[in-house]
Amino acid sequence: MTRVYCDIVPQANGWCFLCEEGQSAVYPTYRLAVEAARQYSESQSAVRKLTVIRQQDLRGRMLEVAGVTQAWAPEGDTGTGGRA
C-alpha cells in the first residue's frame, strides 16, 4: 500500500490539511480539520493508499495525530488537564 501524508496546518483564519492533491478548505477549528482529513483518508483507502495524518509540533517535527477518541474526549477535553 502506498503511504500518503496529510498534514494539519494552521491558517490565518483556522486550520486546513495539505495532501498530495493540494490544500483543503479552511476549517474554523482544529477538530473539524482533523475530521475532514480522516474523511479524506477513508476515501483514499478505496484506491489502496494508506493516509497518515500529521501535525507539526513546536519544534517543527511532524507527528502522527492520535485517533479522534484519543485526542479529546466527547465533552471537548483536549487531554491537557486544563493546561491548554
N, C-alpha and C positions, 0 to 999 in steps of 0.2 A: 504494500500500500504506500502511496506517495504521502509524505508528510508536508502539510501546508501550515504556515504560521499565520495567525490572525492576532494582531496587536491592538490592544485597547489603549488609546492615547487621548490626552486632554486637548480640548479646543477652547477658543476664547469664550464660547457660549455653551459649552457642555462637553460631551465625550463622543468619540466615534471609534470605529475599528478599521484597521488597514489590513487588507488581504491581497492576494495575488491579482484580484480584479480591480483593485483601487480602494478608494476611501468610501466608507458608508455614509449615510446621512448622520447628522449630528443629533445626539440624544441629550435631553436635559440632565440626566443622571447617569452615574457610572453603572448602576444596576441595569438600567434599560439598555445601555450599550453592550453589556455582557450578555444579557438575554438575547439581543439581536444577533450577536456573534455566535451564540450557541445555536440559534435557529439556522444561521448560515452554515454552520458546521454540520448540522444534521442534513441539510440539503446536499452537501458535498459528499457525505458518506455513500450516497447512491451512485456516485461516479468513482468510487474506490479511492477516496482521498481522506486521510486522517488529518483533521484540523486541530492544531494546538493553539489554544487561546492564551495569550501572554499579556503582561503589563510591565511597564518599566518601573523599577524601584528608584529610590532617591539617589543611588549611586550609578544609575544608568544601565544596570543589568536588566535583562528581560527575564521575568519569572513567570512560570505557568500559573494561571489562575485556578484556584481550587474550585470544586463543584459549587454550584449556586447554593446548595443547602449547607455547605461548609463555610462559605464566605460570609454569610449572615443568617441570622435566624429570621423566621417569618415576621416577627414584630419590628424588624429593621435594625437589630443589634448587629454591629459590624464585627463583633468578637474582640474589640479592643478594650472592653471593660470600661467604657466611658472615657477613654483617653484619646479619642479621635481628635 
